[in-house]
Amino acid sequence: MPKITQTQLLDFANLSGDFNPVHLDENFAKNSYFGEQILYGIYQVFYTLEAHCKKYPTHILHSLKATFLAPVGVKNHFSLKSLDSKLSHNTGGGGEPTLLKKAMVFLSKVK
């Protein structure tokens, strides 16, 4: 995952309207429950989507489900790993086949 700058976080806060200090204020975040500045969850989703679209530029995403198992610190180094990826045929309500892409993707901490 590329390094996230404080300027990028502030730009994101201005776009989203989310000014929670656990995302923006390193000193505040150090004294919070998490003990460090936390990356916005949706920022992680955007990063994952960008990586997926670069790898599979012809796939069309019909839906998205995100589950956050643990907070991601702004200063942590993470890698993107695809654990399961498959294409399957499905018939929609009209009986016409549609191609669905299913993938499990995780951001994992680099040790």
N, C-alpha and C positions, 0 to 999 in steps of 0.2 A: 504494500500500500504506500503510495507516495506520501511524503511528509506534508502534513497539514499546517499551514501557517496561521498565526493569530489574525492576520488580515483576511484570510479566507473564512475563518470562523466569524469574524465581524460582518463580512459581506453576507454570509449565509444568515446570520441573525437579522440583519436588516431586511433581507428578502422574506424570511419566514415569520418575523415578528417574535421569535423565541429568544429572549434575552436572559435565559436562566444562567446565573453566574457559575453553575457547575460546568457549563460549556465554555464560558468566556473568561472567567477570572481564575487564574492559576492559584493565587493565594487563598481565595475562597474555597476552591475545589480541594486543596490540600487538607483543609479542616472539615471537609464534608464526610459523609458516610463512605464515599468512594476513595477518598484519600488522594485523588488526582483529577486533573481536568479530563472530562469525558467528551468523546466525540458524539455529535448528534446521531441518533439511530438512523434517521432518514438519509443522512450523509453517507452512511455505510451502504444503504440500499442503492443510492445513486452510483456509488463507486462500483458495486457489484454489477449493476445493470450496464454501466459503461464497459466493463471488462467483458461481460457476456456478449454485448453487441459488437465489440471489436473482434471477438473470437468467432462468432456466428452471425455475420452481417446480413444473411438472408432469412434468418428466423424471425418470425413474427410473435411477439409476446402478447398473449391474450389475457393473462391474469398473473398476479404476483402475490405471494404470501411470504411474509418475513417473520421470523421468530428470533428474538434476541435472548441468547442464553446467558450472556455476561456483558458488562459494560466494556467498551473499548476506550482505553486511554489515548488522548491526543498524541502523546509522545511515544506510544508503543509502536513497534514495528510488526506489521502483520502481513501474511501472505494469503492469497485467494486460492482455495482448493475446491475443485469440483469432485465430489465423491460419487455421484451417480448421475448419469446422463443417458437418456434414451429417447428414441422417437417411437411413437405408437400411433396407430390409426384408430380413430373413434368416429362413430356416426352420430351426427347431431340430430336434433329434433326432426329435421326435414329428410333424414335418411342419407344425406350427402356426407361422404367421408371428409374429415378434417385431420390435418396433421398436428399433433400436439407434441411439444418438447417439454419433458419433465427433467428437472435437474435439482440436485441438492448441492448447494454451494455454501461453504463456510469460510469465514475469516478466522484464521488461527494465528496465535501469537508466535513469533519467531523467537526461538530461545538462543 
